[in-house]
């Protein structure tokens, strides 16, 4: 198969991250399929619970639904192709497919930061300014806050992806299980200064949202210490947000910094784990954290389960 045409334009990429996995492909396929099914189950269950129950049509739950949709969107860009590659003898992806996969995965992962920032703002208004909460969180503002993570992330990542698509590449081997923007940039045989600058601007943009979240929760914690009632609200509704932030930020930052600065002396299996853990851990844990911690959602899920059990009997 030809991977580079006469004009040195890459047509196909080879995903070399699978090299050490193929001896145990059946095991990896089974575990990955189980993981993907679990992600679909917990995210769809939480999304449908919020959509179908009018009592949960409040800003906090709408933003949570947005977070689950984002996680589901990103994993859909990874797992189907990954499972197919495990069944094939040759792990390749077209140039266009590679660009699209990178865009989808990182739009979802980075979008989670923005959604968590929106959720932090919602909790700040709810706890620190409860008397004006409903006048601040109007239908129009909630609509804008739901749209903002998708629009901002797509704009930032579109610029980064556009710059990457203009590079002249001199290689076609990506040492990962999926396509990542930096992995494509590293194959360039021309200057990548604009890509590096845009990448750091993107990192600063999302770091700004993380800083906003941290500052919001520092202020919330200081405010909640003054009141037992506010302390209870914080523990019930804000702790899941903090756990999700740690979950998402830890997983994605590991991947970003390891892909740029990580050692290549470690085993391929460890490199694979570092590359995919943000596609495995947050999409499963986020719905479970909120589903188990938030009383309204937990009660709704349990009531639905009891009704189904009674109907089966």
N, C-alpha and C positions, 0 to 999 in steps of 0.2 A: 504494500500500500504506500502511496506517495503522500508524505506529510508536508512537504514544501514544494511549491511549484517553481517554474523557471525564473520567476521574478523575486524569489526568496520570500514569498508570502506564505505564511503558515496556513495550511488548510485543515489539518487535524493535529490534536495534541494527544500525547501518550501520558496516561496517569501512572507513573512508576511507583506510587505509594502502595500498590497492590502486590508488589513482588514477593514480600515475605508472608502474605496472607493466604496465598492460593493453595497452600498445602492443607489448610484448615478452612477452606471456603464454605463447606457445609455448616460448620459450627458458627462462623461469622454471619452467614446468611440467616440462619435460624434466629440468632440473638438479635440481629439488626431488624428482621421482620417483626419479631416480638416487641422490640423497642418502638418501632414505627407504629404498630397497632396500638400500643399503650399510649403513645402521644396523641394519636387520632382520638382514642376513646376518651381520655381525660379532658382534652381541649374541647372536643365537640360537645361532651356532656355539660361542661361549664358554660359554653356559649349558648347552647339550647336552653339551659336552665335560666339564664339571664334574659334571653330573648322572649321566652314563652311566659315568664312570670312577670306580670305588670307591676307587682310590688318591688321588683328589682330594677325597674326602669328609673334609676337614680344615677347621677353623674359618676359616683364611685364605681358602681357595677358596670356602667357603660364603658368606662375607661378600662376596667378589668377585662371586659369582653374584647376590647380593642387589643389588649396585650396578648390574649390567647390567639386571636386571629393572626397577629404578627408572628407569633411563634410557629403556628401551623403553616403559615405562608413560607417561612424560611426552611422548615424541615421538608416541605414538599419539593423544594428546589434541590434537595440533597438525596433523600432516601430512595426514591424510585430509580434514579440513575445509579446509585451506589449498589442497590440490590441487583440491578441488571448486570452491572460490571462483575459482580461476584459469580454470575452464572456464565459469563463469557470467557473465552480464552485470551481475548485481546481487549484491553481496557483503553479505549480511545474516545475522544469527544471532538466534535467539529468546532471550528473557531467561533462561529456564531453561538453555538450551544455553550461553549466555555464562557464567553462574555456574559451571556444571559444568566447562567448558573451563578457566576460570581456576583452579579448585580443583585439577584434575588436573595441569596444567602446573606450577604452583608447589609442589604437594605433592611432585612428583617432583624438581624442582630443589632444593628445600630439604632433602628427604630425603637427597639425595646427601651433604650436609654431615654429617648424623648418621651415615650409614653409614661415611663416611671417618673419623669420630671413633671408631666401633666398631673399625674396622680398625687405627687407630693404637693403641688399647688392646691389641688382640691382638698387635701387633708388640712393644709394650712388654713384655708378659708373656713372649713367646717369647724375646726377646733379653736382657732384664734379669733375668728370673726363670725361666730354662729348667728348673730342677730341679722347679719346682712347676707348670709350664705345664699339664700334663694334669689335675692336681688342681684347678686354677683354672678352666680352660676345659672344664668338664663338659658333658654333653649338655644338661642343663637350662639352664645359663648360656648356651650357644651359642644355644639356642632363644629365650631371652629377648633376647639381643643381636640376633638376626635380626628379632624382632618389634618391638623398641623403636623403631627409626627410623620404621616405618610408623605405629605407634600414636601416638607423640609428634607427628609431623608432621601426621597427620590431625586430632589434637585441636587443635593450634595453628591450623591453617588452617581448621578448622571454625568456630572462634570468630570468626576474621577474616571468613570468608565469611558467617556468620550476621549479623554487624553490617552488612555491606554490603547484604545482602538486605533489611534493614529501612529502608534509605534511600529517601527520596522523590526521584526523579530528574526533572530538568527538561530533559534532552537525550537523544539517542539515537545520537550520532555518536562512535565510538571511533576515534581517529587511529592505529590500529595494525593489524597483520595478524591479530591474534587478541585474545581478551578477556583483560584483566589486571585484577586487583582494583583497583589504583590508578586505572586508566582509568575504571572504573565509579564509583569514589568521587568523582572530579573532576566528574562529571555531576550530583552532588547539589545540591539547592537548599535543603537543611537543614544543620544543624550536623554536621560530620564529626569532631568532637573525639574521640569514642570510637574511631572507625576509625583516626585518627592515632595515638592512644595504643596501641591493640592492635597496630598495624603496627610501632611502635618496640619494643614488647615482643617481638614475633616476631623482629625484627632482632637484639635483644639475646640472645634464646634461641639463635639460630643462630650469632651471633658468639661466644657462649660455647663452642660446640662447636669453632669454628675456633681459638679461643684454646687449648682443650684439646689439639687436634692439634699446634699449634705448640709448646706446652710439652713435649708428649710426645716430639716429634722432637728438640727441643733436648737433652732428657735422654738420648735414644737416641744422638745424635751424640757427646755427651760420654762416654758409656759405651763406645761402639764404638771410640773413638780409643785406648782402652787395650789392645785386643786385635785382632790381625790377623784371627782367625777371625770375631769379631763384626763387624768392618769388612766382611768379605765377605758375611755375612748381611744387613747393612744395605743394601749396594749392590744385592744381588739382590732382596730382598723389600720394602725400604722406599722405594727410589727411585721405583718405579712409584706408590706411594701419594702421595709428594710431588708428582710430576708431575700426578697426577690432581687433587690438591687445588688446585694452581695453575691447572689447566685449568678446573675447576668454579667455584672462587671468583672467578677473574678474569672469566670469562664472565658469571656471574650478578650479581656486584656492579656490573659495567658497566651491565647492563640495569636493575637496581634504582635506582641513583643517576641514570642518564640519564633514566629515565621520570619521576623526581620533580623533578630539578633541571636536566636537559639543556636546551640552547637549542633553540628552535623555528625559528631562522633557517636552520639547515642543511637540505639537500635531504631530501625524503621518502625517497629511496632509502637515504641514510645512516642515517636514523632507523629504517628497516626492518631494516637490517643490525644495528644496535645492539640491536634488539628480539629478533632471532631467533638471534643467534650462539650463545647458550647452549643452543639446541635443535638446533644443527648440529654444533658442535665437540666438546663433551664426549661425546655419545653415540657418536661415531665413534672418537675418540681413546682413550677409556678402555679399551675392549676391545683395541685395537691395542697400547696401552702395556703392558698386562698380558700379552697373548698373545705379544708379542715378547720381553718382559723376563723373565718367569717361566719357568724352564727346564722344569719339569714340564708346564706347559700347552703350551709351544712344541713339546716333543717329542711330546706326545699328538696335537696337531693335525697335525704332519708325518707321524706314523705312520699316522693315519687317511687322510690324503691319498694316501700311498704304496699303502695297501691298496686304495683305490678305483681308483687308476690300474692296478694289477695285475689287478684283477677286470675292468676294461674291456678290457684286452688279451686 
